[in-house]
Every structure is written in structure tokens, then in C-alpha cells.
Amino acid sequence: TRHDTTRHDTMVIVTPRSSPRLRMAPKFVREHSSVRFLNYYDSSNHGSVLFQLYGSVWPDVIPYCLLNMSLMGFLEYMNAFQNIDLSIKPVGHSFMSLLLGFLLVSRVNTSLARMMDMRTQLTKVFKSCSQLVNMATMYTLTEKHVAAREWRQDVAYKSMLLVRVITAVLEHQNTDQLSWDCPQIDKDERHFLSKSLFLEKEKMKKHFSVDFCPATRWGHAIRSEAEECLRVPNVIANRLQFAIMKERDVLTTRLAVNEERDLLFFVDHILDAYTCFVKHITTPFPFPLVQMTRTFLLFYLFSVPFALLRSDDHPNYFAHILEVFVLTYGFVGMEYVSIALDDPFGDDDIDIDHNGHASMVYEDCYVLIAEVDGPEHADRLRAKMDDRKGLASQSTTDDVDQSHREVTFLLRKETTSDNCKSFYDPFPEGFDDLED
């Protein structure tokens, strides 16, 4: 940590943990990207495409290839030196390969279509959030009084918070983090959530330190944490819609009807995209099809060596082992690609870095608020969206792994002072002096 005495700010350099195989990524990914993009390979370089391990299925497939090659070698040895023929007729095996190919290709295509649809909806969420803050600041550009600035601050915060809880829902399967446990949720929003979720008494006390949630009296059933995790973005969206409509009581000149409609439409677009996420989360790839594909795959692969023993009157042992290797790599590799595509927001190398892309949207919002209301308000907004608790007490060391990507940002000195509580208050004492 170093202090800039001229600007009275605190510069903190943070080195977040990244993929354990990041060292295997191309150099331009390791050195020039703070967000994990999907274009991490050079398609014009054939050698790089064939042998790159970052984002590859090679590490997962190689054990199956070696196991099947060993089985092929064992059968060849038993047939050649022990006169024990364990071969089977390859006729039925060839028909099985057609069915397996159809199942695998269908599964990959369906998983890829689901992933691209979810990526499209994520883009809609990011665009709508950015445009909502942009329009809110543009429509009220002439409103410079304190209440208008606080309204813009509140709309921007709730817009970004809505994006954050949506990304928390997407990563819940991999991290087990509940969407209401995001550190960006302030005290007021947590209080409102504690009155809006249908959790049983023990879980309410565990997560919100309250004995009872009034909403449970209207529940049709006892809801699990996973079910209520999906409800949080809807609650935050409702809060955002109410915050937008508060402009009627705050602004000197009311927004026109079409301007209010535009702001509410952006919230509706976010909810529309989130509904699509919920559809994919609650409707996974059909289990019977997955089970059939996996059963056919394993039976076919480990019966290939038995069928190859009768495929040639003058067998070439090396050719048989190589053929087993290629077939195993192709079929098992396709299945592992499907597995990776089923969960596009995990922590695999090919997964979408949704939090990284969201942070770029947040930065656009900070700039918009800073241009209209000044850097002090952008600092407040940045502090609210900070997910690194106790950051000012961290320091960097010289022996930090160079493969970790570094991000740099500014925190106001007030956030580390004893008056931190008043800094987060909507209307702290002496706020007018701060504005001056």
C-alpha cells in the first residue's frame, strides 16, 4: 500500500487468484488481460491450437486414452503369445458407433446452444445496466441539488447491485455463495430482503439474525436456500423500480412519461434476461439422454479393443493401439466438452468470466456519476460495490506469483478512517460542505 500525499488517496494493488493453469495460457492472455476472455488462443497458429493445454480437454482425456491403449496391448499380447482369443465380431459394434456419434453430437450442439443463449442474455444484462445509469444521469443532467444527486447515486447503486446478485445466482452452483450474502448489499437492502424471503426460522436467524420473516405467512411451501437464492434478483429489481419512481418526489422537474418508461424498460430487459437464466438453471440437460450417452460411450470405448482383434487378418499392433487412442480421444473429448458447456459460469478455463465483465460495466457507471455529480459520489459508489473486505490493510509482496493478474484501483482515505460510518450514510453530517 502506498499513499499519494498530493491527492490524499490510497492506492491499493490487489493480485487476485486466477486459474491454476493460467501459466499455460498464451503470453498475450497472461500479460494483457484482466478479464478472462474466450479468445485465449491463436487460430492461425496450428501448433498452438494442437498442443495448447490451457482450455484443452487433453488433461481430462489422456487417462482414458492410456487405459484403453493398455487394454488393447493386453488383448494383443493374450492373442499373440497366449493363444487366448477374446475378440468379438465388429458388425454390431459399427452400428453402435453410429448411434453413439448421434448422441454425442446432439448433446454438444444442445449444450453449445444453451451456452450461447446464456451469453447473449448476460450481454443484455450488462448493456441494460449501463444504459439505465446513462439515461438516468442524462435525463437529470440539469438537476444539481443534493436530493437529485442522491437519487442518481441510489439508482446507479441498485442497478449495479442487481447485476451483482444475478452473477451470484449464476455462480451459486460452483461456489455455494448465496445471492443475499454478497458483500455489496448494504444494510437497508439486507433489511428489506429479510422481510421478503420465504425461509424457515432457523435459516433466517442464521443468515439475517432475525427470528421471523413476515413473508412466510403467505408461503405455499417451505422454500430451500437454493430456491430463495433465485428470488433475490427479483426483490432487488423491485427495489430499483421503486427507486426510479421516487424521482417524482425528488426532482425539481418531473421526468416525462416516456423518460420514466425508458428507465423502467431497462429494468424489464434485465429481468427478461434473468428469467432466461432461471429457465436454464431449473431445466438442465435431460438426465435420461445424459445417462444413455454416457452408458453407450463407456461400453463402446472399452469394447473397441475387442472388436479390433478381428478387424484384420494380419493385425498391425501399433496401428491398433493408435486407432484406439484416436477413438478414445475423440469420443471422450466430446463428452468433456459437453460437460464444460453445461456450466458456462464456473471456474473452468473456457468458462465465461461474468464477474470480470461486470466489473467493466461498473467502471462505466462510476465514470458517468463522476462526470455529473463529481468524483466524491463516484468514490462512494465504488466503495459500496467493493467486494474485498479489509482491503486497505492488505499489502503486496515481492514474491507474488507473476501469473496472477494485477488490478489497481483507488479508495478514498475516508473509507479507512474512524468516520467511515458517516461516509456511507446517504445524508451525513456536513454533506453540504462536502458538496462545496
C-alpha positions in Angstrom: 0.0 0.0 0.0 1.3 3.4 -0.9 -0.2 6.8 -0.1 -0.4 9.6 -2.5 0.0 12.7 -0.4 -1.0 15.1 -3.2 -4.4 13.6 -3.8 -5.0 12.2 -0.3 -6.0 8.9 -1.8 -4.9 5.4 -1.0 -3.6 3.2 -3.9 -4.1 -0.5 -3.3 -2.7 -3.1 -5.7 -4.5 -6.4 -5.5 -3.4 -9.6 -7.0 -6.5 -11.9 -7.3 -6.2 -15.7 -7.6 -6.8 -17.0 -11.1 -6.9 -20.3 -13.0 -4.3 -22.8 -11.8 -3.5 -23.4 -15.5 -3.0 -19.7 -16.3 0.7 -20.3 -16.9 -0.3 -22.5 -19.8 -2.2 -19.7 -21.5 -0.7 -17.7 -24.4 1.5 -14.8 -23.4 -0.9 -12.1 -24.5 -3.6 -13.6 -22.2 -1.3 -13.6 -19.2 0.1 -10.1 -19.7 -2.7 -8.0 -21.3 -6.0 -9.3 -19.9 -7.6 -8.5 -16.6 -10.7 -10.3 -17.7 -10.7 -14.0 -18.8 -11.9 -13.7 -22.4 -12.7 -16.7 -24.6 -10.3 -15.7 -27.4 -7.4 -17.2 -25.5 -5.9 -19.0 -28.5 -4.4 -18.0 -31.8 -6.4 -19.8 -34.5 -3.8 -19.0 -37.2 -1.1 -21.0 -35.3 -1.7 -24.7 -35.9 0.9 -25.8 -33.5 -0.5 -23.7 -30.7 -4.0 -25.0 -31.4 -2.9 -28.6 -31.4 -0.7 -28.6 -28.3 -2.0 -25.8 -26.1 -3.1 -27.1 -22.7 -4.9 -24.0 -21.4 -8.6 -24.6 -22.1 -7.9 -28.0 -23.5 -9.6 -31.4 -22.8 -6.2 -33.2 -23.1 -5.6 -33.3 -19.3 -9.0 -34.9 -18.7 -8.9 -37.3 -21.7 -5.4 -38.7 -21.5 -6.1 -41.1 -18.6 -8.9 -42.7 -20.6 -6.6 -42.9 -23.7 -3.9 -44.6 -21.7 -6.3 -47.0 -20.1 -7.8 -48.1 -23.4 -4.4 -48.4 -25.0 -3.3 -50.6 -22.2 -6.3 -52.8 -22.7 -5.6 -53.1 -26.4 -2.0 -54.0 -25.7 -3.1 -56.7 -23.2 -5.5 -58.2 -25.6 -2.9 -58.3 -28.4 -0.5 -60.0 -26.0 -3.0 -62.6 -25.0 -3.9 -63.3 -28.6 -0.4 -63.5 -29.9 1.6 -65.1 -27.1 -1.0 -67.0 -25.0 -3.3 -68.1 -27.9 -6.3 -66.7 -26.0 -8.8 -65.1 -28.4 -11.0 -62.5 -26.7 -12.2 -60.8 -29.9 -15.8 -60.0 -30.8 -17.4 -59.6 -34.1 -17.2 -55.9 -35.2 -20.6 -55.9 -37.1 -22.8 -54.8 -34.2 -20.1 -52.5 -32.9 -20.2 -50.5 -36.1 -23.9 -49.9 -35.7 -23.3 -48.8 -32.1 -20.8 -46.2 -33.3 -23.5 -44.5 -35.4 -25.9 -44.2 -32.5 -23.1 -43.0 -30.2 -22.0 -40.4 -32.7 -25.6 -39.1 -33.0 -26.0 -38.9 -29.2 -22.7 -37.1 -28.7 -23.2 -34.6 -31.5 -26.7 -33.8 -30.3 -25.5 -33.3 -26.8 -22.7 -31.0 -27.8 -24.9 -28.9 -30.1 -27.6 -28.6 -27.4 -25.0 -27.6 -24.7 -23.4 -25.1 -27.1 -26.8 -23.5 -27.9 -27.6 -23.2 -24.2 -24.2 -21.6 -23.5 -24.5 -19.1 -26.4 -28.1 -18.2 -25.3 -26.9 -17.5 -21.7 -24.0 -15.4 -23.0 -26.4 -13.4 -25.1 -28.7 -12.8 -22.1 -25.7 -11.8 -20.0 -24.8 -9.2 -22.6 -28.3 -7.9 -22.4 -28.0 -7.5 -18.6 -24.7 -5.6 -18.9 -26.0 -3.3 -21.6 -29.3 -2.6 -19.8 -27.5 -1.7 -16.6 -25.0 0.6 -18.3 -27.8 2.3 -20.3 -30.0 2.7 -17.3 -27.4 4.6 -15.4 -26.5 6.6 -18.6 -30.1 7.6 -19.2 -30.8 8.4 -15.5 -27.9 10.8 -15.5 -28.6 12.3 -18.9 -32.3 12.9 -18.2 -31.5 14.7 -14.9 -28.3 16.5 -16.0 -29.6 19.9 -15.0 -30.7 18.8 -11.5 -27.7 19.7 -9.3 -29.2 19.8 -5.9 -28.3 17.3 -3.2 -31.5 15.3 -3.4 -31.1 14.7 -7.1 -27.5 13.6 -6.7 -28.6 11.1 -4.0 -31.3 9.9 -6.3 -28.8 9.2 -9.1 -26.5 7.6 -6.6 -29.3 5.3 -5.4 -30.4 4.3 -8.9 -26.8 3.6 -10.0 -26.1 1.5 -6.9 -29.3 -0.6 -7.2 -28.7 -1.1 -10.9 -25.2 -2.4 -10.3 -26.4 -4.4 -7.3 -29.0 -6.1 -9.5 -26.2 -7.2 -11.8 -24.1 -8.4 -8.9 -26.8 -10.6 -7.4 -27.6 -12.1 -10.8 -24.0 -13.1 -11.3 -24.1 -14.5 -7.7 -27.0 -16.7 -8.8 -25.1 -17.9 -11.8 -22.1 -18.9 -9.7 -24.1 -20.4 -6.9 -23.6 -24.0 -8.2 -19.8 -23.7 -8.1 -19.2 -21.5 -5.1 -22.2 -22.2 -2.9 -22.4 -18.5 -2.2 -25.9 -17.4 -1.6 -27.0 -14.3 -3.5 -28.1 -12.4 -0.3 -24.6 -12.9 1.1 -22.9 -10.6 -1.5 -20.8 -8.0 0.4 -22.1 -5.3 -1.9 -25.6 -5.5 -0.3 -25.9 -2.7 2.2 -27.8 -2.6 5.5 -31.0 -1.3 4.0 -31.2 -3.8 1.2 -30.5 -6.7 3.6 -33.2 -5.5 5.9 -35.7 -5.4 3.0 -34.6 -8.9 1.9 -35.1 -10.2 5.4 -38.8 -9.3 5.0 -39.2 -10.7 1.5 -37.7 -14.2 1.6 -39.7 -17.3 2.4 -37.0 -19.0 4.6 -37.8 -21.0 7.7 -37.0 -19.6 11.1 -33.6 -21.3 11.7 -32.2 -20.2 8.3 -33.5 -16.6 8.8 -31.7 -16.5 12.1 -28.5 -17.9 10.5 -28.4 -15.6 7.6 -30.2 -12.4 8.7 -30.0 -12.6 12.5 -33.8 -12.3 12.8 -36.2 -14.7 14.4 -39.0 -14.5 11.9 -39.8 -13.4 8.4 -43.3 -11.9 7.9 -43.4 -13.2 4.3 -43.5 -16.8 5.4 -47.2 -16.5 6.4 -48.1 -16.3 2.7 -45.9 -19.1 1.6 -47.3 -22.2 -0.2 -44.4 -24.4 0.9 -41.2 -24.3 2.9 -38.5 -22.9 0.5 -34.9 -24.1 0.3 -31.9 -21.8 0.2 -31.4 -22.6 -3.5 -35.0 -21.5 -4.3 -34.8 -18.3 -2.3 -31.4 -17.5 -3.9 -33.3 -17.2 -7.2 -35.8 -14.8 -5.7 -33.2 -12.2 -4.6 -32.7 -10.5 -8.1 -36.5 -10.1 -8.4 -36.6 -8.3 -5.0 -33.7 -6.1 -5.9 -35.3 -5.3 -9.3 -38.5 -4.3 -7.4 -36.4 -2.0 -5.2 -34.8 -0.5 -8.3 -38.2 0.2 -9.9 -39.4 1.9 -6.7 -36.1 4.0 -6.6 -36.7 5.1 -10.2 -40.2 6.3 -9.4 -39.1 8.3 -6.4 -37.9 10.9 -8.9 -41.4 12.3 -8.7 -40.8 13.4 -5.1 -37.1 14.3 -5.5 -36.5 16.2 -8.8 -37.5 19.8 -9.3 -38.8 19.0 -12.8 -40.5 15.6 -13.1 -39.3 13.3 -15.8 -41.5 13.0 -18.8 -43.6 9.8 -19.1 -41.6 8.4 -21.9 -38.4 9.0 -19.9 -39.8 7.1 -16.9 -40.8 4.4 -19.3 -37.3 4.2 -20.8 -35.7 3.7 -17.3 -38.3 1.1 -16.3 -37.9 -0.7 -19.7 -34.2 -1.2 -18.9 -35.1 -2.9 -15.7 -37.6 -5.0 -17.5 -34.9 -6.1 -20.0 -32.7 -7.2 -17.1 -35.5 -9.2 -15.6 -36.2 -10.7 -19.0 -32.6 -11.9 -19.3 -32.7 -13.2 -15.7 -35.8 -15.2 -16.4 -33.9 -16.9 -19.2 -31.1 -17.7 -16.8 -33.7 -19.2 -14.4 -35.1 -21.3 -17.2 -31.7 -22.8 -17.9 -30.8 -23.3 -14.3 -34.1 -25.0 -13.4 -34.2 -27.0 -16.7 -30.8 -28.8 -17.0 -29.9 -31.1 -19.9 -32.4 -34.1 -19.7 -30.9 -36.8 -17.5 -32.1 -39.8 -19.5 -30.3 -38.5 -22.5 -27.1 -37.9 -20.5 -27.4 -41.3 -19.0 -27.8 -43.1 -22.3 -25.0 -41.2 -23.9 -22.6 -41.9 -21.0 -23.6 -45.6 -21.0 -23.1 -46.1 -24.7 -19.9 -44.1 -24.6 -18.2 -46.2 -21.9 -19.5 -49.5 -23.3 -18.4 -48.6 -26.8 -15.0 -47.3 -25.9 -13.9 -50.2 -23.8 -15.2 -52.7 -26.3 -13.3 -51.2 -29.3 -10.1 -53.2 -28.5 -12.1 -56.5 -28.5 -13.6 -55.6 -31.9 -10.3 -54.6 -33.5 -8.8 -58.0 -32.8 -10.9 -59.4 -35.7 -10.8 -56.4 -38.0 -7.7 -57.6 -39.8 -6.3 -61.0 -40.8 -2.8 -59.7 -40.5 -3.0 -57.3 -37.5 -0.7 -54.4 -37.1 -0.4 -54.0 -33.3 0.9 -50.4 -33.4 -1.9 -49.3 -35.8 -4.5 -50.9 -33.5 -3.1 -49.1 -30.4 -3.0 -45.8 -32.3 -6.6 -46.2 -33.5 -7.8 -46.9 -30.0 -6.0 -43.7 -28.8 -7.7 -41.5 -31.5 -11.1 -43.0 -31.0 -10.9 -42.6 -27.2 -9.7 -39.0 -27.5 -12.5 -38.1 -29.9 -15.4 -39.6 -28.1 -14.4 -38.9 -24.5 -13.2 -35.4 -25.6 -16.7 -34.6 -27.0 -18.3 -35.7 -23.7 -15.9 -33.5 -21.7 -16.7 -30.5 -23.9 -20.4 -31.0 -23.3 -19.7 -31.2 -19.5 -17.8 -27.9 -19.7 -20.5 -26.2 -21.7 -23.2 -27.3 -19.3 -21.9 -24.9 -16.8 -20.6 -21.8 -18.6 -20.2 -19.7 -15.5 -17.9 -22.0 -13.5 -14.2 -21.7 -12.9 -13.0 -23.8 -15.9 -10.6 -22.3 -18.4 -13.3 -22.0 -21.1 -16.0 -20.6 -18.8 -17.3 -17.0 -19.1 -15.7 -14.5 -16.6 -19.0 -12.9 -15.8 -17.7 -11.0 -12.8 -14.8 -9.7 -14.8 -17.1 -8.4 -17.5 -19.5 -7.0 -14.9 -16.7 -5.0 -13.3 -16.1 -3.2 -16.6 -19.8 -2.2 -16.6 -19.4 -0.9 -13.0 -16.5 1.2 -14.1 -18.6 2.8 -16.8 -21.2 3.7 -14.2 -18.5 5.2 -11.9 -17.4 7.5 -14.8 -20.9 8.6 -15.5 -21.6 9.5 -11.9 -18.2 11.3 -11.6 -19.0 13.4 -14.7 -22.4 14.5 -13.5 -22.0 14.6 -9.7 -18.3 14.7 -9.1 -15.6 12.3 -8.0 -16.8 12.2 -4.4 -20.0 10.5 -5.4 -18.2 8.1 -7.7 -15.9 7.2 -4.7 -18.9 6.5 -2.6 -20.4 4.3 -5.3 -17.1 2.5 -5.8 -16.8 1.8 -2.0 -20.3 0.3 -2.0 -19.5 -2.1 -4.8 -16.2 -3.2 -3.3 -16.2 -6.9 -2.5 -12.8 -7.0 -0.8 -13.3 -6.5 2.9 -10.4 -5.2 4.8 -8.7 -4.2 1.6 -6.8 -1.3 3.0 -4.9 -3.5 5.4 -3.6 -5.7 2.7 -0.2 -5.3 1.2 1.6 -6.7 -1.8 4.8 -8.8 -1.6 7.6 -9.2 -4.0 7.3 -13.0 -4.2 3.7 -12.9 -5.6 3.3 -15.3 -8.5 3.7 -13.3 -11.7 1.0 -15.3 -13.4 -1.6 -13.6 -11.3 -3.1 -10.6 -13.0 -2.9 -7.3 -11.1 -5.7 -4.8 -10.9 -5.3 -1.3 -9.5 -8.0 1.0 -8.1 -8.4 4.0 -5.8 -10.0 4.1 -2.4 -10.8 7.3 -0.7 -8.8 7.8 2.5 -12.1 8.4 4.4 -13.0 4.8 4.0 -10.2 3.7 6.3 -10.8 6.4 8.9 -12.8 6.3 12.1 -15.5 8.3 10.4 -16.2 5.6 7.9 -19.7 5.1 9.1 -20.8 8.7 8.3 -19.1 8.4 4.9 -21.6 5.7 3.9 -24.6 7.5 5.2 -27.0 8.8 2.5 -27.1 12.3 4.1 -24.1 12.5 6.5 -23.5 15.5 8.7 -21.8 18.3 6.9 -22.8 16.8 3.5 -23.4 20.3 2.1 -19.9 21.3 3.0 -18.6 18.3 1.2 -20.5 19.3 -1.9 -19.0 22.7 -1.8 
